[in-house]
Amino acid sequence: MPPKDNTKKINNKSNSNLQVVKPLKTKPYNDIDLNNWKLYENIKTGTWWEFSSREKKNGHSYDYHGNYIPQIATQLFERYTKKNDIVLDLFFGSGTSGIEAKNMNRRCIGVELKKEMVDYVSNKFSPKELVVDVNIIQGDSANPKIKDKILDRLQIMGSSSAQFLILHPPYDDIIKFSDKKEDLSNCATTEEFYELFKKVAKNGYDLLEQNRFAALIIGDKYANSRYICLGFECQKRMEELGFVTKAVIVKNITGNEKAKGKTANLWRYRALAGGFNIFEHEYIMIFQKTKLKKVKIN
Ligand SMILES: C[S@@+](CC[C@H](N)C(=O)[O-])C[C@H]1O[C@@H](n2cnc3c(N)ncnc32)[C@H](O)[C@@H]1O
């Protein structure tokens, strides 16, 4: 949370109670006052994020298998958005980004493929909020035509681009969200999943304001007795589109799993017998849409 007061006492012999107001020192992409940087103890700046439980207050609930924990949005929005900024979430699901955007005085546009999910999530917001604060679009985020619909909503909200992009795609086919052919969780192959992911990321890139940030939340998977690194493969596609990687954060997945507790022993046995390790992490990767000079690698 930002500090309540940006005045500092000066200890001075002539006037020990003099209050000096330091000017705010902020970056163009957040409201963090760098003149008071020590007061932002809640903001995580490391590459290991551990949360002991899932936030279930302030409109949030674990009502959708596959939704991310709200604390991720809290951290990201504080670090990479300003008040009133528009967050674009191209895999909106149960609307975690929208709820937290509203809680933090940000705005949000969410795109979700499943109509029933869009109807369900719309009930979490008032009719006025659905115009002013959180715009929800039913559609395919991989289709280039979705950009026109998003641009229409951006225009209604008084902007021509989004100020932050969130991508929390299905982790390939780990959870099957629907049997629609456009659904990234329903691809015939992992290669096809990467192709669709890149199309979504391209739409996001085009709609993101220059120099602003994007976050990719994703985990890896096992298939046919081998480790498939979905995270780094998707990162590669983001870089190919022009995004610059700023951070790769590893986060514990406590609070994400529904039934693992009951089957923990079974998984442990399978791990011991199969020579693999049980997933305890996922990634939050941070990117910037910026023109950095290409690094030469000899
Ligand atoms: C991992 S979930 C996102 C959950 C969300 N972050 C939340 O907290 O509720 C992925 C979502 O992407 C949706 N999806 C899959 N393919 C899509 C596509 N082509 N366009 C839009 N949404 C898609 C799925 O229906 C699912 O709801």
The ligand as an ORCA input file, in Angstrom:
! r2SCAN-3c Opt
* xyz 0 1
  C      -6.296    -20.466    -16.623
  S      -7.890    -19.877    -16.974
  C      -7.811    -18.192    -16.519
  C      -8.380    -17.965    -15.137
  C      -8.427    -16.514    -14.719
  N      -7.118    -15.918    -14.666
  C      -9.106    -16.400    -13.366
  O      -8.433    -15.994    -12.395
  O     -10.267    -16.767    -13.248
  C      -7.890    -19.821    -18.725
  C      -9.180    -19.326    -19.334
  O      -8.957    -19.093    -20.721
  C     -10.149    -19.384    -21.421
  N      -9.787    -19.566    -22.847
  C      -9.250    -20.640    -23.471
  N      -9.054    -20.399    -24.780
  C      -9.448    -19.118    -24.995
  C      -9.490    -18.278    -26.151
  N      -9.081    -18.712    -27.361
  N      -9.959    -17.019    -26.002
  C     -10.398    -16.565    -24.793
  N     -10.388    -17.313    -23.673
  C      -9.919    -18.576    -23.763
  C     -10.684    -20.615    -20.728
  O     -12.077    -20.780    -20.963
  C     -10.340    -20.299    -19.257
  O     -11.425    -19.682    -18.622
*
